[in-house]
Amino acid sequence: LEERLEIAKTIPRTDGVEPVYPQDLGRDGAKVSAVKESGLAVSAVNVNIKTEPKFKDGSFTHKDPGVRAETAQYIKTAMDLASDLGADMISVCPLIDGWDYAFQADHQNQWRWAIETFEEVTAYRSDVKVSIEYKAYESRNHIIMPSMGKTLHFCDRVGAENLGVTMDVGHALIAGECPAAELAMAHDAGRLYYILTTMIVGPIGTCCRRQCICGKRLKPCIICAGSGLMVGWLMTCSLVQVIM
């Protein structure tokens, strides 16, 4: 982590990072001090509830209530660490929650378990936002949060004021969405928390020029994920224009 933070500091106009829990920060938050010492701001803590073997059959939609409880605890711990790092948000992308083929999943239970988990974590602390990053497929053939519309509906069903949506523009495009239209809808709902126009680079390369429609530059943030760095762009206004 320390090496990747040092690399991030060399990238022009990079103001912050989005560390991953638990892989970057450690289960007990042992690496929080390394992030603080780097001098980089933290835009959010990204919660990984998809890659460990125990999550192979789902996280907050797992049939085992013990796994669902552990998922909730991951999110709660990430919320605490985000607050400690001066961030007011965690981001979660539920890529393992969904189904691969017909009749595999009990959709009523999946939906109910998802609502119950997010009711619990959003009630845990109202000062930290929980932002769901949707995606149509991968790792599952069908993910439970595949689109902006369904994710916004889910947020309304949970009903928490600190629950919102992350749009990854690439994810919007593979869902066949018009990103600008979906951003406008999420903004109108008051649940647009985070926008990512991401690219994986290795080694670090140059990025496209990006700015808000108001003329402000978007601030780069680096997600320290795995062995590489993901360059994202932190939303500074409600709507974003990408200029290639």
N, C-alpha and C positions, 0 to 999 in steps of 0.2 A: 504493500500500500504506500509506504513512504516513497519508494522510487517513482510510482505513478503520480503521486502528488507533486513531486519535484518536476516531472515532465510537464504536468498540467500548468505549472507556474511559468513555464517558458513559452506558452502559446499566447500570442498577442490578444489583448482584450478579454482574456479569461479572468473572470471575477470569482467563480465559485465551482463547487463540485457537488455531485449527487452520489454519495457513498451508498453501497448496498449492505443491507443487514440480512443475515449475519456474516456473509462472506468477507466483507471489508472491515466492518466494525467489531467483529467478534461477538459471540453470543452474550457475553457479559459487558460488552462495550469497551473492551480493553484498548481498542484502537481509536477511540474518540479523541484522546489526547494528541495523537499524531495528526488528525485533521485540524484540530485547534492550533497546533504549533505551526502548521503550514501557512497560516495567515489567509487561506482561501475561505470565502464564505460558503455556506451550505444552502443550496436552494431547496432541497428536500432529502429525505432518506428513502431510498428505494427498497421495498421489502420483497425479498425473494421467497415465495411460497410455492415453488414449482420444481426445482431441480433436485432436491434431496429425495432418496428412495422412498421415504415414508409418504411423500406427496404424489407418488406415481398414479394413484387412483383419485386424485383430487386433493384440495386443501379445505376450503370452507364448504365444499359440497361433498366431502368424503362421507361414506356411509358410517364410518367409525366416529362416534362423538368425541372420542379422545383426540383424534387427529384434528377435528374441527376446533376443539378447545386449544390445542397447541397452535393452530393457525392464528386464532384470536390473540394468543399470548405473543406470538411473533410481532403482530401488528402493534399491540400495546407497547411492547418493549421498544419498537422502532419509533413510536410516537414520543416516548420518554427521551430517547436519544436525540431525536430531531429537536426537541425543545432545549435539551442541554447544549446542542450545537448552534442554537440561535435561529433555527428554522421553524416555521409554523406549519409544516406540511410533510406528510409521507405520501409516497406514490406506490401503487401496487398494480401489477399486470397479471391477472389470473389466467395464465396460459394453459394451466393443467386442468382447469375446471370446465367441464363440458362433456362431450361424447364423441365417439369415432364412427359409430354405425347405429342403424335403427334398432330400437328396443334395448339398447345398452343401458340407458339411464332412466331413472324415475324422475321425470322432469318436475313434477309437483314438489317432490321432496328436495331436489336440488335447489329450486327457486326459494323454497321456504327456509332451508338451511342457510342459504346465502344471505337472505334478509336478516335472519336471527344473528348471524355472525357480525354483520355490519351495524346492526342496532347496538350490539354489545360494544364494539370497538369505538364507535363514534360517541357513545355515552361515557366512555372511559375518561376522556378529557376533551372538553369543548374548545380548548385553545389551540388544538392542532387539527389541521384539515386532513382529511383522508381523500385522496384523489385516485380514481380508478382509471387505468389505461386500458382501453378496449382494443380488441383485435379479433378478426373474423375466424382465423384458424392458425394453427401452429403454436403450441405442441399438439393440441387436439385438432381433429378434423373440423369440429364445431365447438367454439368457445362460448360459454354462457353469456359473456358480455361482448357481442360481436360488432356492435355499431353504436354510434352516438345516441340514436333514438332509444334503443333498448337500455343503454346505460343510464340515460336521463330518467327513463321510466323507473328503473331500479332505484335510483336515488330518491325519487318521489315516494316510492313504496316504503323505503326505510324512513324517510321523513326527517333526517337529521340535517341541521343547518350547516354542519361542517363536513358534508359529503359532497364530492363533485367529480369532475371528469378531467382526465388528461387526454388530449388529442396528440397522437403521433401522426403526423401528416401521411407518412408511408402506410400506416395502418388504415387511415381513412381511405386512401386510394385503393388498397386491395379489397376494401369492403364496397367499392363502387360508389363512394360518396363524393360529393363536391365539398371539399374542405371548408371553403368560405361559407357555404350555406349552413353546414353543421356547426361551425363556430358561432355564427349569428344566432342559431337556435339555442346553443348552450349558454351564450352570453345573456340572452333574453331570460333564460331560466335561472340565472344567477349562480350557475354551477360550473362555469368555465374556470378551472384552477390552473391549468398547466398546458403548454403547447411545446411539442418537441418536433423539430425538423432535423432528424438525426442522420448521421452517417457513421459507419465503422471505419476507422482509419488505423493503419498500422504498416509502417511507422507513421507518426503524426504527419499529416499533410495539410494542405491549404483547404479552406472551406469557402462556400459560396457567400456572397454578400447578402445580408438579411436585414430588414428593417421593418418597423411597425408602419401602419398607414399614416400615423401622425408624424412620421419622419424620424422618430427615435430609433437608434440602433438596438437590436436585440443583444442581450448579454450572453456570451457563451458560457455554458456550464459543462463540466466534464463528468461523465458517469464512469466511475472506476469499476468496471465489470470484467471479471475473468482476467485474462492476460493482456487485454487491450483496453483502449479508452474509447468511449462513445462521446462524440461531440454533439451536444444538444444546445438549444437556444431558449433561454428563459423568457417567458412572456412578460412584457412590461406594459402592454396595453391590452384592451379587450379583443381586438381583431388584429390579425397579422397578415402582411403581404410578404411573400417570398420573392426576392428579385435575384434571378440567377445571373 
